[in-house]
Amino acid sequence: MFAKLLPVLLATAHIASAHFRLQYPFWRGDSFEGEASQWTWPCAGVDQTESANNRTQWPLSGGSVRIFGSHPWALTYVNLGVGNNVTSFNITLLDNFNQTGNGTFCISQLGAAVLEELGVQEGTNATLQVIQTSHSGSALYNCADITFSNQAQPLTGEECTNSTGVGGIQIANVGTTTTSEGGASTTDSSTAASATAGAAVAVGVPGFVVSVAAVGFGLMLGL
């Protein structure tokens, strides 16, 4: 009987582990507990609370996002909704980024150009929605409630370090070219370049630039 159940138990364990944790900004609630499910749009079935203590202070010039992933790769998106009780995440901060490797993946600064264009103000409440889509095509969701603050700073140093072998690549059109200048990749508006722990590259994609820093500095995406 146990021999028959073992494959089922292993499959169940794999499904349970094939999720991700939103470590920073701190998620609005543990999406592994109770009735929560990361399969549930838009925020894993975790309701927003009115408590100010459940909001992370996030820089007006863009802040850090750190996740712990369990997929060998996952298309990753970060969206923003502005307001006290967000129902629409209609602002894209990160689009079509393939996060690779199991472990901690950190973007040290995200959304600078977008937030400048929006003109976000001190004390504005908002919610970040992080989505990961794996090889199965199913999307996983987590959310973090934030308050924009001039006093907040992006994570630095050991706070924003990728695990060994963890990095990513911007998804872009096939057939474009990449050149190298001064040790960093420079590309046109539809080029993809890889980013792994210990490497430093710059990626040009439509509307923004992705800069990937070395181990100890995580990733910086100036958007």
Secondary structure, DSSP 8 states (H G I E B T S, - for coil): -HHHHHHHHHHHHHHHHS-EEEEETT-SS-TTSTT--TTSTTTTT------GGG-EEEETT-EEEEEEE-SSEEEEEEEEEESSS-----EEEEEEEEEESSEEEEEEEE-HHHHHHHT--TT-EEEEEEEEE-TT--EEEEEEEEEEETT-----GGGG---TT-EEEE---TT--EEEETTEEEE-TT---EEETT--EEEEETTEEEEE--TTT-EEEE-
